[in-house]
Amino acid sequence: MFPLKDAEMGAFTFFASALPHDVCGSNGLPLTPNSIKILGRFQILKTITHPRLCQYVDISRGKHERLVVVAEHCERSLEDLLRERKPVRYPSYLAPEVIAQGIFKTTDHMPSKKPLPSGPKSDVWSLGIILFELCVGRKLFQSLDISERLKFLLTLDCVDDTLIVLAEEHGCLDIIKELPETVIDLLKKCLTFHPSKRPTPDELMKDKVFSEVSPLYTPFTKPASLFSSSLRCADLTLPEDISQLCKDINNDYLAERSIEEVYYLWCLAGGDLEKELVNKEIIRSKPPICTLPNFLFEDGESFGQGRDRSSLLDDTTVTLSLCQLRNRLKDVGGEAFYPLLEDDQSNLPHSNSNNELSAAATLPLIIREKDTEYQLNRIILFDRLLKAYPYKKNQIWKEARVDIPPLMRGLTWAALLGVEGAIHAKYDAIDKDTPIPTDRQIEVDIPRCHQYDELLSSPEGHAKFRRVLKAWVVSHPDLVYWQGLDSLCAPFLYLNFNNEALAYACMSAFIPKYLYNFFLKDNSHVIQEYLTVFSQMIAFHDPELSNHLNEIGFIPDLYAIPWFLTMFTHVFPLHKIFHLWDTLLLGNSSFPFCIGVAILQQLRDRLLANGFNECILLFSDLPEIDIERCVRESINLFCWTPKSATYRQHAQPPKPSSDSSGVRSSAPYFSAECPDPPKTDLSRESIPLNDLKSEVSPRISAEDLIDLCELTVTGHFKTPTKKTKSSKPKLLVVDIRNSEDFIRGHIAGSINIPFSAAFTAEGELTQGPYTAMLQNFKGKVIVIVGHVAKHTAEFAAHLVKMKYPRICILDGGINKIKPTGLLTIPSPQI
């Protein structure tokens, strides 16, 4: 959108016609209110941008089918030139073919398509009437009532020269004859009665009048969109006189922001559309008792109460005052509107926001999102970073770790997902019209997907849903449509309602990263592996809860499939999904496991206190989840989870690293921004699914163990960059081999608890020299090492039964460590 400059924002209101409440559509569902239909269709108007057109900004829906439209508003209009105060949207300006159509009204029971006589050529007629009035300096048809005006316009079909007849009818023929020939010719073209003979706007632009005027105006070129193959800076020009540019700004920095941003900030600063309209008496209300009829029949027919005048159309535009917003931002300095974007190569998260906002940055997210000054700074910062995408992708990532301003969320998510290239050309090339077998299932699912939202429940929203989902199915022939894909699409469509191509591109980038192969025709092996790893994550972080759920048979298969198949979009409403995914998109494909565990921990007390049947009922109607707490705890769980603990053989293969040295990434090990690591000789190996299911605790790779212990590797194995102690948890290695094998060589710092004598017959830990140390490390990461996989799995399962958290097994056992030269031999005692 263009900057606000010297324009203002205005609002006007109207009512949509109400539908009967007791009538359903052909699908058995209640009819969609007309206000919802209008709200959906209105959205496309927000995309029409031109320097010489007022910009539509927003539309909101109120009670009783009331709609309020917000748009760029200029006090001076064509009517001011005629010194009149009536609006120009009168029947006098309608084209004859529009009048001949009459009033179209759909039946209450069956929706039908509206004929489309109105179009660009109808607008050409309206333009001719307006130009005629400007030339003669008076309104047309003022002496005729509305019905006579319409009849007169329809009789123009019988005349040879519409322009002359109109001039004679209004006594201004002399004025018309004095006009230049080029103007008269233009008026005749515009006022051609038959639309088939009337020129289109494109043809009209070739008229001599416009060829003389056009050089006075700089041709408008719509700037390239953020995600396109065009150069966004191709038409970038700087003014010759920079000092004049500074004078033009005149310290009104807010006027340089887009109208969309100003309106968003106006709402945050306490702006209320309905209140503004009430203050100007555009919205008037009556006491309910005054609306009762005087007489009422048994069948419900009423008499004696006239139509409420407040429901009639009043097209008055109310100017929205920006005084409150400007007063709120009076202490914001000019430098805040033009932040410097310095390149920072550090791996630590930071914010470029002003120092005085540091206190606000520590407040809960819901408060930050309502803070006008804070949001202004964040919006400006993200706007500048996104304009430099993908060059500033690293900084976008770091700023997103602080928070993402809601106004910039759609584009920011696309940047975090790495969307690039000519997305519109790719989307347009996909066949979204040819019928396919999936069409019927899509039609069934859409009316049930987040239909509490007004945009997504509108017919326009349904049509967009259908196109985006169909585009994904058609463009991924190796995958199939599973129920839940519609829920997965909903956040992207909501945030990019007017940009289907971007919604499709984001969804296409999201699924391979977090749901790789989930939408195969036979996805049972992928789902089963995923749920098994999730079970191990529950045992790793909360062994008591894991023990209880396993004892009552409440396994993840019974409740978690919709969670992960839809990445929680089937579980939470959109406003919670936005905050959840703001963090999810910063993590790798294992982060959803941590979200799942965090949800269970919020329900922990109720789950521990109940049996199988009660747990089933609990999850059939999931209680309220504190999403901010869920995000915080998910990050904490993620930071405590070694990377390889969530390894899945069916996950997306890691992209090859550009670093050929073999050194692992220097990104923080327990960090939400770390990518999935590439495979090396010390990485985890795939094991059969049945073997994975038999193990309660997760495995970790030798690579992870070396990294966590900060050991120096010899030979061809490379050492990762050494990290500070605070970047990872403390670790204890428990070697369960017999003492003889332990003495021959073991990992430095490990303790020896032989498996054969580790536990009593009752399952308790045998008291020994290292029992106290094991107890002291309860709550820290404990890695079980041996040379028999079955023994390490059983030892770990015993510790989980004893409620030891963060227990894991070294994949491949001690044999995986031997080639690294890291095993030490104790010095002989003299």
Secondary structure by P-SEA (a helix, b strand, c coil): ccccccbbbbbbbbbccccccccccccccccccaaaaaaaaaccccccccccbbbbccccccccbbbbbbcccccccccccccccccccccccccaaaaaaccccccccbbbbbbccccaaaaaaaaaaaaaaaaacccccccccaaaaaaaaaaccccccaaaaaaaaaccaaaaaaccaaaaaaaaaaacccccccccaaaaaacaaaaaaccccccccccccccccccccccbbbbccaaaaaaaacccccccccaaaaaaaaaaacccaaaaaaaacccccccccccccccccccccccccccccccccccbbbbbbaaaaaaaaccccccccccccccccccbbbbcccccccccccccaaaaaacaaaaaaaaaaaaaaaaacccaaaaaaaaaaacccccaaaaaaaaaaccccaaaaaaaaccccccccaaaaaaaccccccccccccccaaaaaaaaaaaaaaaaacccccccccccccaaaaaaaacccaaaaaaaaaaaaaacccccccccaaaaaaaaaaaaaaaaaaccaaaaaaaaaacccccccccccccccccccccaaaaaaaaaaaaacccaaaaaaaaaaaaaaaaaaaaccaaaaaaaaccccccaaaaaaaaaaaaaaaccccccccccccccccccccccccccccccccccccccccccccccccaaaaaaccbbbbcaaaaaaaaccccccccccccccccccccbbbbbbcccaaaaaacccccbbbbbcccccccccccccccaaaaaaaacccbbbbbcccaaaaaaaaaaaaaacccbbbbcccccccccccccbbbccccc
